[in-house]
Amino acid sequence: MASSARSGDKKVTRTVILNPLPPPTPSPPPGWYWSLPYAAVALFIATMAALLWLTHRQDAEEQRMTLINDVLWMEQNLSFQFERNNAQLTQLGPELFARKHPDATTEARLKRALDPESGMIRILWLDESGAVRGAEPPYTENHLVGESSGTFPSTATYRLARSLGRPAYSDAYAVIENQTQFEVHTPVFDSGRYLGSVVGVYSVNEMLSRQIPWWFSERYRVSVTNNLGLEIAAKSKVSPLSSLAYEIPFEPPGHGLNLNITAYKSEVRWIPLLLMGSLGILATAIVWSLWQLRRHMQRRQAAEQALRSEHAFRKAMEDSLNSGMRARDLNGKITYVNPAFCRMVGWSADELIGLMPPMPYWAPETLERTLAVHQMVLGGNAPPQGMEIRLMRRNGERFDALLIEAPLIDSDGRHIGWMGSMVDVTEQKRAQDLARQQQERLQATARLVTMGEMASTLAHELNQPLAAISSYNTGCLNMIGRGEISPAELTGVLEKVGKQAQRAAQIIRRVHAFVRRSEPKCEPVDVNAIIREAVGLVEPDAQRRGVSITLDLAEPVPAVAADPVMIEQVAVNLIRNGMDAMADAPRAERRISLNTRLQEGMLIFSVADRGKGIPPEVAEKLFAPFFTTKEEGMGMGLNICRSIAELHRGRLTFEANPGGGTIFHFSLPVQS
């Protein structure tokens, strides 16, 4: 809240922030205060990550166990199929060797054995010498490639099966169209006599295609590798593979063949991913929120610290003020006082806050006026320049105070009361009264000095009427003694004596009026009349110096509120200064012009001389006290004149005279 006061020409602006209770000072949090939430979030994330990792590991282990079980099932299924096929070949052997060409029943059994689900693509039967007696379906060796060409059927496997007396499997070999085959030789005996061997030809590709069920191929890629690790057959779909794989020997047929089962990548498990993503987003949001909260708290703590520092600074300012500050609400109840106010009135803040009028520091003899001032303030009519009131201290001592009131506005812009600034002006008023009295004495002294300087001229002026009176008186006495005067002549002489006596009395009256000391007064005066009185006072001196005075006074002029003696003193001083300035000028050029005029609500009295003018170095300190260019001057004339002008709310200025010399302007406000 701001309030302003004007004392003389000085404007004082005060800003008061009301905050009687300082904000509490919170204790700083311990070092682990901000680390604990982050540690809790990190622990939560680590726990959830460990849980998800364990779940993933358990899922992977379950998938591996499922793979092993499925592979064992497939291996067992293939083994059962080989055993069934061997049993069928063993049953077909006696029928195939019983006659030269198979009958219809045998043909049917051959076709049933060559069912696509069995994996066999051809059946041959070899006699006891190893020669091929028949084949279903018939074949040529044109389908064989590479090293397999010329080795079908396998002679080594034939001999091995005959010697072992049980089925034997051959090595895998390549055929056209990137196919791979192997054989199983099943020896046939009749009452211990070897009849030959029935050979079942398997296609690895067909076996994988037929023997691997659809649900197995949907989960896994199945391939067969040889003893060199080269893949010779596979059943797969185009899909990314996982790192989960299993390898087992392909028994039978063996001979270094291996079954490789690789699991396909399973479908994305969205629930764990969503859970992990949600946890990540949640953790990020929590960390971000904690970070923002920490920044907010840090900014808040910085703001609170700044507020405490600002409050301490403002409190120190308020406590160090010599001006009393008092806040009141809209009803006039006191809500705040500063220490200076308490020292001024003698009551403590606890005793004053909450009081309603009349206040204990109101002087009883001025209670009505103080109450009127209070009502004026509450009504919003307090003058901005402040008001002087008389108050009372606790010990009964009276003092004068300058009270300045302004609206009290809160942070929301609402008018919540009134803020008053009070300054003890008792000593200031005493000093002003003393200064005024000294100024009056100085002005009276200056007038006496002026009269002293004019004493010889005034004595000469008084001597003339007195000498005339004396001459008229002597002449009358002589003529009466001789009896030579008539009553008519005596009357004429006495009239001349009376005029000379009036002339002397007028001179004495003017001197007496000019030098007498009286209390300053302010009354409507005619400035033109005062100027004429001043001219009459200095006219004898002007005649002695050979100075002519011309008047150009505006008629009529409005009355101005002034002290006539002070205005006459200004006129006399300015005229005499003009005469002093022309002391070295030729007598013909010694002219002073006096004029009055109205301009912008001011009555301006001007005195123009024809002297040498005022040098710039003199003009800077012309109105300074005790500065003079005269050998016997006091240096107070123009200073007193300016003081009189300011006392009457006017001005005293000067400028160069275009015709040579200086023009002084003395302005006074016109009464409205």
Secondary structure, DSSP 8 states (H G I E B T S, - for coil): -EEEEEETTEEEEEE-----S---------TTTTHHHHHHHHHHHHHHHHHHHHHHHHHHHHHHHHHHHHHHHHHHHHHHHHHHHHHHHHHHHHHHHHSSS--HHHHHHHHHHT-GGG-EEEEEEE-TTS-EEEEES---GGGB-GGGTT--S-HHHHHHHHHHTS-EE---EEETTTEEEEEEEEEEEETTEEEEEEEEEEEHHHHHHHHS-HHHHHHEEEEEE-TTS-EEEEE--S--EEEEEEEEE-TTT-TT-EEEEEEE-----HHHHHHHHHHHHHHHHHHHHHHHHHHHHHHHHHHHHHHHHHHHHHHHHHHH-SSEEEEEETTS-EEEE-HHHHHHHS--HHHHTT--SS-TTB-GGGHHHHHHHHHHHHTT---TT-EEEEEE-TTS-EEEEEEEEEEEE-TTS-EEEEEEEEEE-HHHHHHHHHHHHHHHHHHHHHHHHHHHHTHHHHHHHHHHHHHHHHHHHHHHHHHHHHT---HHHHHHHHHHHHHHHHHHHHHHHHHHHHH-------EEE-HHHHHHHHHHHHHHHHHHHT-EEEEE--SS---EEE-HHHHHHHHHHHHHHHHHHTTTS-GGG-EEEEEEEEETTEEEEEEE--S----HHHHTTTTSTT--SSTT--S-HHHHHHHHHHHTT-EEEEEE-TTSSEEEEEEEE---
